[in-house]
Amino acid sequence: MRPGTLQLQGLPPLSLYIHLPWCLKKCPYCDFNSHEWRDPAGTTLPEQDYLDALRADLEASLPLIWGRSVHSVFIGGGTPSLFSPEAIDRLLGDVRARLRLDADAEITLEANPGTFEKDRFRAFRQAGITRLSIGVQSFNDAHLVALGRVHDRAQAIAAVEEAAMAFDTFNLDLMYALPGQSLADCEVDVRTALALAPPHISIYHLTLEPNTYFAKYPPELPPEDDAYAMLDRITELTGEAGLARYEVSAYARTGHQSRHNTNYWRFGDYLGIGAGAHSKLTFAHRVVRQVRLRDPRLYLERAAIDPVASVSEVTRADLPFEFMLNSLRLLDGFPLQDFMDRTGLPLSAVQAGIEQGVAKGLLQRDAARVWPTTRGIDFLSDLQSMFLFDGSASA
């Protein structure tokens, strides 16, 4: 409550992110804070110790979010489905005992088909998970090998079929522009996914991120024109199947959009606990970001003392770009009032960027709302960059 540079009249919706950092194998394209679980003694994951650490982390964070309801929970990784259903049950019990969760809160668990066992998904449902996010990436065995995935096509299909039986809603993750992938290969992947009738698909362009194996040893990827053609075909096929594109990489049937991810894109708040987790929290006079210690062993050692590695305040100059970086990913854009409510800034802070975006055919607006055009979605990075430097259009 100390003085700050902003005057915020209210707080945005709040979500909880929980990071479980271990996986069976680090994928060569992955830049997330994930760590292969290797233990020569053959012991299992330190589930209980890590759950103890998460509980201590959450309890220490409670003063930052007193009185606020949590609208969604996302358990990500790593590969969270490596944890047993019993561990997830205990984790959610610890959360519910300490936070005011909405009665209909969306609670998502990331799952890998390589950790799939029959009835395991049902056990996660009984533990309180309401939505799975299944990292399929491809149904092509050769492409799965190239991506370093630990599952094959048959396991992927079995996992999605089981998720459809166990859950009312779930997300299927795919990637495109893979090493050696043709437009025809991409179409087969998408048609295979759609035949399984998922209510939501997230489809990501493979990118070579810094500090990954692929960055050091880059594979040969499809030409950029081929990647654009793949995305166009993906959008056509998902639309024909009744899934509407509502975000740059997300397609869903009505009522099945990811509420947790949509809160990110709308510049909502999120408390992140677990190794390497990020938080964005709003207070009356400032917006603050936190990052937890990345190394799981160090996090386990320090969780009961102080697991926060860094804290920074989002400056007034950075707020317009941070807001637009997220909100312009949504095809329906954002209400102008949301910008003022969630940044504490006047519309004049983004007026120049909006006007330039409209002039270039990248944005549309009316009296209440701004949204990207189809061209704006295709050239999203250019559009977002117009809001750098305190909302002034960049060159």
Sequence and secondary structure as in RCSB ss.txt:
>XXXX:A:sequence
MRPGTLQLQGLPPLSLYIHLPWCLKKCPYCDFNSHEWRDPAGTTLPEQDYLDALRADLEASLPLIWGRSVHSVFI
GGGTPSLFSPEAIDRLLGDVRARLRLDADAEITLEANPGTFEKDRFRAFRQAGITRLSIGVQSFNDAHLVALGRV
HDRAQAIAAVEEAAMAFDTFNLDLMYALPGQSLADCEVDVRTALALAPPHISIYHLTLEPNTYFAKYPPELPPED
DAYAMLDRITELTGEAGLARYEVSAYARTGHQSRHNTNYWRFGDYLGIGAGAHSKLTFAHRVVRQVRLRDPRLYL
ERAAIDPVASVSEVTRADLPFEFMLNSLRLLDGFPLQDFMDRTGLPLSAVQAGIEQGVAKGLLQRDAARVWPTTR
GIDFLSDLQSMFLFDGSASA
>XXXX:A:secstr
    S   SS   EEEEEEE EESS  TT  SS EE   TT     HHHHHHHHHHHHHHHGGGGTT EEEEEEE
EES GGGS HHHHHHHHHHHHHHSEEEEEEEEEEEE GGG  TTHHHHHHHHT  EEEEEEE S HHHHHHTT S
  HHHHHHHHHHHHHH SEEEEEEEES TT  HHHHHHHHHHHHHT  SEEEEEE    TTSHHHHS      HH
HHHHHHHHHHHHHHHTT EEEETTEEE TT S HHHHHHHTT EEEEESTT EEEEE SS EEEEEE SSHHHHH
HHTTT  EEEEEE  TTTHHHHHHHHHTTBTT EEHHHHHHHH   THHHHHHHHHHHHTTSEEE SSEEEE HH
HHHTHHHHHHTTTTTT    
